[in-house]
C-alpha cells in the first residue's frame, strides 16, 4: 500500500488525487480514472490551479471540439458566474482583449477575443500531473531535489528560432517515437521517456483534449 504523498513525500493519512484533474472530465466521469496517493494538504491546495487549468484549456478554440471540453467549458463559465467566483472572474476577464487571428502562413482571418495565460499556474498543475504519472508507471515517487519545468506550445512558438529548433530536435522529436498513452476518453494523451540510468530524469509530451500541447521536463534542481 502506498504510504507517501507523490507530491511532497509526506507520510501519513492519504487521499486519492486524480491525474489529470477530474474537473477536465464531463459527467458522468469514467470509473477508471488514474488516481495517485496524495496528502490532504497537497490535494486541497491544488483546487484553484486545477480550476484555472480547466478554464484556460476549455475556452481555447481548438479544444472546444472535444466532447469533454465542451461540457467542461460550460462548467467553467458557471464557475465564473458564481458569487464566490467573482474575484477569479474579474482577474481572468481583465486579461481578455481583442486579438488578430492569422493562419500559420500569416494570412489574417479577422479578430477574436483572446486572453493572457498565467503559465506559472499551468506549470504547477503540469508538475503534479507528471509526478502522478511517474508514480503511476514506475511505482515510485519523484525524490526530492527534482522539479518539473513546463513549456506550452504557444510559449515554444515565441522562443528564438535556434532555441526552439534545439528543443524540438533534442526532446520533442525523440518523444514522438515513443508509445502513446491515454487517459479515459483521451482527455489527456501523453508520451514519455526516462533517461537511461538517470531516473527520474525524463521528458513528457502532454496533449490535452487532442489540441493543447505541452512539453514537460523532469530534471534535477540546479546547483546552489
C-alpha positions as CSV (number, residue, x, y, z in Angstrom):
1,X,0.0,0.0,0.0
2,X,1.3,3.5,-0.8
3,X,2.5,5.3,2.3
4,X,3.8,8.6,0.8
5,X,2.3,11.6,-0.9
6,X,3.5,11.6,-4.6
7,X,3.8,15.4,-4.5
8,X,5.6,16.2,-1.2
9,X,6.7,12.8,0.0
10,X,5.0,13.2,3.4
11,X,3.9,10.1,5.3
12,X,0.5,10.0,6.9
13,X,-3.2,9.9,6.1
14,X,-3.6,9.9,2.3
15,X,-6.3,10.8,-0.1
16,X,-6.7,10.0,-3.8
17,X,-5.7,12.7,-6.3
18,X,-6.9,12.4,-9.9
19,X,-4.4,12.6,-12.8
20,X,-5.3,14.7,-14.7
21,X,-7.7,16.7,-12.5
22,X,-11.1,15.2,-12.6
23,X,-12.7,18.6,-13.5
24,X,-11.4,18.1,-17.0
25,X,-13.9,15.3,-17.5
26,X,-17.6,15.7,-18.2
27,X,-20.1,13.9,-16.0
28,X,-20.7,11.1,-15.7
29,X,-17.0,10.6,-15.3
30,X,-15.3,7.3,-16.2
31,X,-14.8,4.8,-13.3
32,X,-11.2,4.1,-14.3
33,X,-9.6,7.5,-13.9
34,X,-6.0,7.5,-12.8
35,X,-5.6,8.2,-9.1
36,X,-2.4,8.6,-7.0
37,X,-1.8,8.9,-3.3
38,X,-1.7,12.5,-2.0
39,X,-1.8,14.1,1.4
40,X,-4.9,16.2,2.1
41,X,-2.9,19.5,2.1
42,X,-1.5,18.9,-1.4
43,X,-4.8,17.7,-2.7
44,X,-6.8,20.6,-1.4
45,X,-4.3,23.4,-2.1
46,X,-4.3,22.5,-5.9
47,X,-8.1,23.0,-6.4
48,X,-7.8,26.7,-7.6
49,X,-5.0,25.9,-10.0
50,X,-6.9,22.9,-11.3
51,X,-10.0,25.2,-12.0
52,X,-7.8,27.7,-13.7
53,X,-6.3,25.0,-16.0
54,X,-9.8,23.8,-16.9
55,X,-10.9,27.4,-17.7
56,X,-7.9,28.1,-19.9
57,X,-8.0,24.7,-21.7
58,X,-11.7,24.6,-22.4
59,X,-12.0,28.2,-23.6
60,X,-9.3,27.6,-26.2
61,X,-10.9,27.5,-29.7
62,X,-9.4,24.1,-30.8
63,X,-10.2,22.3,-27.6
64,X,-13.9,23.0,-27.9
65,X,-14.3,20.2,-30.5
66,X,-13.6,17.6,-27.8
67,X,-16.8,16.3,-26.2
68,X,-15.5,16.6,-22.6
69,X,-14.1,20.0,-23.3
70,X,-17.4,21.3,-24.5
71,X,-19.1,20.2,-21.3
72,X,-16.3,21.3,-19.1
73,X,-16.4,24.8,-20.7
74,X,-19.9,25.2,-19.5
75,X,-18.8,24.3,-16.0
76,X,-16.0,26.9,-16.3
77,X,-18.5,29.6,-17.3
78,X,-20.8,28.6,-14.4
79,X,-17.9,28.9,-12.1
80,X,-17.1,32.4,-13.4
81,X,-20.7,33.4,-12.8
82,X,-21.0,32.1,-9.2
83,X,-20.7,34.7,-6.5
84,X,-17.7,33.0,-4.9
85,X,-16.0,33.2,-8.3
86,X,-16.3,36.9,-8.7
87,X,-12.7,37.6,-7.8
88,X,-11.4,34.9,-10.1
89,X,-13.8,36.1,-12.8
90,X,-12.6,39.7,-12.6
91,X,-9.0,38.7,-12.6
92,X,-9.4,36.5,-15.6
93,X,-11.7,38.9,-17.6
94,X,-9.2,41.7,-17.1
95,X,-6.8,39.7,-19.3
96,X,-9.4,39.4,-22.2
97,X,-8.8,41.6,-25.2
98,X,-9.3,41.6,-29.0
99,X,-6.6,39.8,-30.9
100,X,-5.8,39.3,-34.6
101,X,-6.4,35.7,-35.8
102,X,-4.0,34.5,-38.5
103,X,-3.2,31.3,-40.3
104,X,0.2,29.6,-39.7
105,X,1.3,31.2,-43.1
106,X,0.4,34.7,-41.8
107,X,-3.0,35.3,-43.5
108,X,-5.2,37.5,-41.4
109,X,-8.6,35.9,-40.7
110,X,-10.1,38.6,-38.6
111,X,-10.4,39.5,-34.9
112,X,-11.5,37.4,-31.9
113,X,-11.3,37.6,-28.1
114,X,-8.1,36.3,-26.5
115,X,-6.8,36.2,-23.0
116,X,-3.5,36.3,-21.2
117,X,-2.4,32.9,-19.7
118,X,-0.6,32.6,-16.4
119,X,1.8,29.9,-17.5
120,X,3.2,29.6,-14.0
121,X,-0.1,28.4,-12.7
122,X,-0.5,26.0,-15.5
123,X,3.1,24.8,-14.8
124,X,2.1,23.9,-11.2
125,X,-0.7,21.6,-12.4
126,X,1.6,20.1,-15.1
127,X,4.2,19.3,-12.4
128,X,1.6,17.5,-10.3
129,X,0.4,15.6,-13.4
130,X,3.9,14.5,-14.3
131,X,4.7,13.4,-10.7
132,X,1.5,11.5,-10.6
133,X,2.1,9.8,-14.0
134,X,5.6,8.9,-12.9
135,X,4.3,7.2,-9.8
136,X,1.6,5.5,-11.9
137,X,4.1,4.0,-14.4
138,X,7.1,3.5,-12.2
139,X,5.6,2.8,-8.8
140,X,7.9,5.4,-7.1
141,X,7.6,9.0,-6.1
142,X,9.9,11.6,-7.6
143,X,12.7,12.0,-5.0
144,X,13.5,15.4,-3.5
145,X,15.9,17.6,-5.4
146,X,14.0,17.3,-8.7
147,X,11.5,19.6,-10.3
148,X,9.3,19.8,-13.4
149,X,9.6,22.5,-16.0
150,X,6.7,23.0,-18.4
151,X,6.7,24.7,-21.9
152,X,3.4,25.1,-23.6
153,X,3.1,25.1,-27.4
154,X,2.3,28.8,-27.5
155,X,5.3,29.6,-25.5
156,X,7.5,27.5,-27.7
157,X,6.4,29.4,-30.7
158,X,7.7,32.6,-29.1
159,X,11.2,31.3,-28.4
160,X,14.1,32.3,-30.6
161,X,14.3,30.1,-33.6
162,X,17.6,28.4,-32.7
163,X,16.5,27.6,-29.2
164,X,13.2,26.3,-30.4
165,X,14.8,24.0,-33.0
166,X,17.3,22.8,-30.5
167,X,14.4,21.8,-28.1
168,X,12.4,20.2,-30.8
169,X,15.3,18.1,-32.1
170,X,16.6,17.0,-28.7
171,X,13.3,16.5,-26.8
172,X,10.1,16.6,-28.9
173,X,11.2,14.6,-31.9
174,X,12.6,11.7,-29.9
175,X,9.4,11.6,-27.8
176,X,7.3,11.3,-31.0
177,X,8.8,7.8,-31.5
178,X,7.7,6.6,-28.0
179,X,4.4,4.8,-27.3
180,X,1.3,7.0,-26.9
181,X,-0.6,6.6,-23.7
182,X,-4.1,7.9,-23.0
183,X,-6.4,8.6,-20.0
184,X,-10.1,7.7,-20.4
185,X,-11.8,9.4,-23.3
186,X,-8.5,10.8,-24.5
187,X,-8.8,13.9,-22.2
188,X,-5.1,13.6,-21.8
189,X,-2.8,11.8,-24.2
190,X,0.9,11.6,-23.5
191,X,4.3,10.2,-24.4
192,X,7.3,10.0,-22.1
193,X,10.9,8.8,-22.0
194,X,13.1,8.3,-18.9
195,X,16.8,8.9,-19.3
196,X,18.6,5.6,-19.2
197,X,20.4,5.1,-15.9
198,X,19.3,8.6,-14.6
199,X,15.7,8.1,-13.4
200,X,13.6,10.0,-12.6
201,X,15.1,12.4,-15.2
202,X,12.6,12.3,-18.0
203,X,10.7,14.2,-20.8
204,X,7.0,14.2,-21.2
205,X,4.8,15.3,-24.1
206,X,1.3,16.1,-22.9
207,X,-1.7,16.7,-25.1
208,X,-5.0,17.9,-23.5
209,X,-8.3,17.5,-25.4
210,X,-6.3,16.5,-28.6
211,X,-5.4,20.1,-29.0
212,X,-3.3,21.8,-26.2
213,X,0.2,20.5,-26.1
214,X,2.9,20.9,-23.5
215,X,6.5,19.6,-23.1
216,X,7.5,18.8,-19.5
217,X,11.0,18.1,-18.3
218,X,11.6,16.3,-15.0
219,X,15.2,17.3,-14.1
220,X,17.4,17.8,-11.0
221,X,17.4,21.1,-9.3
222,X,20.2,23.4,-10.4
223,X,23.2,23.5,-8.0
224,X,23.2,26.3,-5.5
